[in-house]
Amino acid sequence: MPARVAVGLSFALNGLLLAIAAGSVLTLPRTGARIQRSSAAAVRRSVRARPGVREDEAVPAPRVLITYCTQCRWLLRAQWYAGELLTTFAEELGEVALAPTTGGVFRVEVDGEPVWNRKRDGGFPEITELKRRVRDLVAPERSLGHADRSD
């Protein structure tokens, strides 16, 4: 009998990358042969009302896309950033997805808007800087506590 998993974060299982939207359900065969989505509805973005917005005026929750280089073995770094963003912005984000690529690429985007580019911005972001940039796009009124303080 296959195991059913519902999560809001991408992860690796036996070397296989699973990009999972928040709330989607995947069927994982015990043999590891194939992965099947339970329905097409599982890939639709969630729609949530933001604070101060009536239910009938709900807007799609923001989607964060982290594109990382598999040749450089940056999967764990991408997963860590994804987990940090999901933890910090649990109510504001609809999805955090990981997209594998090659060529030394490491980019973070919110709804197609560039937030961080390793080549443009020079390396990888400190998590506080990444959270500030994401916050500025998804919840500008929100305080990040100690991450907002400049020392």
C-alpha positions as CSV (number, residue, x, y, z in Angstrom):
1,M,0.0,0.0,0.0
2,P,1.5,3.4,-1.0
3,A,2.2,6.0,1.7
4,R,0.4,9.3,1.4
5,V,2.3,12.5,2.2
6,A,1.0,16.1,2.6
7,V,3.7,18.7,3.1
8,G,4.5,22.3,2.1
9,L,8.2,22.0,1.2
10,S,10.4,20.3,-1.3
11,F,12.6,17.5,-0.1
12,A,14.9,14.7,-1.4
13,L,14.1,11.0,-1.0
14,N,16.6,8.4,-2.1
15,G,18.2,11.0,-4.4
16,L,14.8,12.0,-6.0
17,L,13.8,15.6,-5.6
18,L,10.1,16.2,-4.9
19,A,8.8,19.7,-5.4
20,I,5.5,19.9,-3.5
21,A,3.1,22.7,-3.3
22,A,1.6,23.6,0.1
23,G,-1.4,21.3,0.7
24,S,-0.8,19.0,-2.3
25,V,-0.9,15.3,-1.7
26,L,1.5,12.9,-3.5
27,T,1.4,9.1,-3.6
28,L,4.8,7.6,-3.0
29,P,4.9,4.0,-4.1
30,R,7.0,1.9,-1.7
31,T,9.0,0.6,-4.7
32,G,10.1,4.2,-5.5
33,A,9.3,3.5,-9.1
34,R,7.0,6.5,-9.9
35,I,5.4,9.4,-8.2
36,Q,1.8,10.3,-9.0
37,R,-0.1,13.4,-8.0
38,S,-3.5,12.6,-6.6
39,S,-5.3,15.2,-8.7
40,A,-4.7,18.2,-10.9
41,A,-6.2,20.4,-8.2
42,A,-3.2,19.6,-6.0
43,V,-1.0,21.8,-8.2
44,R,-3.2,24.9,-8.2
45,R,-2.0,27.7,-6.0
46,S,-3.8,28.3,-2.8
47,V,-6.0,31.4,-2.5
48,R,-6.0,33.1,0.9
49,A,-7.4,36.3,2.1
50,R,-4.7,38.7,3.4
51,P,-5.2,40.7,6.6
52,G,-7.6,43.5,5.9
53,V,-9.0,41.9,2.7
54,R,-12.5,40.4,2.6
55,E,-12.9,36.7,1.7
56,D,-14.7,37.6,-1.5
57,E,-11.6,39.7,-2.6
58,A,-9.1,37.0,-1.9
59,V,-5.9,37.1,-3.9
60,P,-3.5,34.3,-4.7
61,A,-0.9,33.8,-2.0
62,P,2.6,34.6,-3.1
63,R,4.8,31.8,-4.6
64,V,8.5,31.7,-3.8
65,L,10.7,29.9,-6.4
66,I,14.2,28.9,-5.4
67,T,16.3,27.9,-8.5
68,Y,19.5,26.1,-7.6
69,C,22.4,24.3,-9.4
70,T,22.4,20.5,-9.0
71,Q,26.0,20.3,-10.3
72,C,27.1,22.6,-7.5
73,R,25.2,20.5,-5.0
74,W,23.2,23.4,-3.6
75,L,20.0,21.4,-2.9
76,L,20.5,21.4,0.9
77,R,21.2,25.1,0.9
78,A,18.0,25.7,-1.1
79,Q,16.0,23.4,1.2
80,W,17.3,25.3,4.3
81,Y,16.3,28.7,2.8
82,A,12.8,27.2,1.9
83,G,12.3,26.0,5.4
84,E,13.3,29.3,6.9
85,L,10.9,31.2,4.6
86,L,8.0,28.8,5.3
87,T,8.6,29.1,9.0
88,T,8.8,32.9,9.0
89,F,6.1,33.6,6.5
90,A,3.7,30.7,7.3
91,E,0.6,32.8,6.9
92,E,1.7,35.0,4.0
93,L,3.1,32.4,1.5
94,G,1.1,30.0,-0.5
95,E,4.0,28.0,-1.8
96,V,7.8,27.6,-1.7
97,A,9.1,25.6,-4.7
98,L,12.6,24.4,-5.6
99,A,13.6,24.2,-9.2
100,P,16.8,22.3,-10.1
101,T,19.0,23.6,-12.9
102,T,22.7,23.6,-13.8
103,G,25.3,26.3,-14.6
104,G,26.0,27.7,-11.1
105,V,22.6,29.3,-10.8
106,F,21.1,30.2,-7.4
107,R,18.1,32.6,-7.6
108,V,15.1,33.4,-5.3
109,E,12.0,34.9,-6.8
110,V,8.6,35.9,-5.4
111,D,5.9,35.7,-8.0
112,G,8.5,36.2,-10.8
113,E,10.0,39.2,-9.1
114,P,13.8,38.7,-8.5
115,V,14.7,38.7,-4.8
116,W,18.2,37.3,-4.9
117,N,20.6,36.2,-7.7
118,R,23.9,34.7,-6.7
119,K,25.7,36.1,-9.7
120,R,24.2,39.6,-9.5
121,D,24.3,40.0,-5.7
122,G,27.6,38.2,-5.1
123,G,27.2,34.9,-3.4
124,F,24.5,33.6,-1.1
125,P,22.3,35.8,1.1
126,E,22.4,35.9,4.8
127,I,19.1,34.6,6.0
128,T,18.2,37.9,7.6
129,E,18.8,39.7,4.3
130,L,16.7,37.2,2.3
131,K,13.9,37.4,4.8
132,R,13.9,41.2,4.6
133,R,13.7,41.2,0.8
134,V,10.9,38.6,0.8
135,R,9.1,40.5,3.5
136,D,9.3,43.7,1.5
137,L,7.3,42.0,-1.3
138,V,4.8,39.8,0.6
139,A,4.2,41.7,3.9
140,P,5.9,45.1,4.0
141,E,4.1,46.2,7.1
142,R,5.4,43.2,9.1
143,S,8.2,43.4,11.6
144,L,10.9,40.8,11.5
145,G,12.0,41.6,15.1
146,H,15.8,41.3,15.6
147,A,16.4,40.8,11.8
148,D,15.2,44.4,11.3
149,R,17.7,45.9,13.7
150,S,20.8,47.3,12.2
151,D,23.8,46.9,14.5
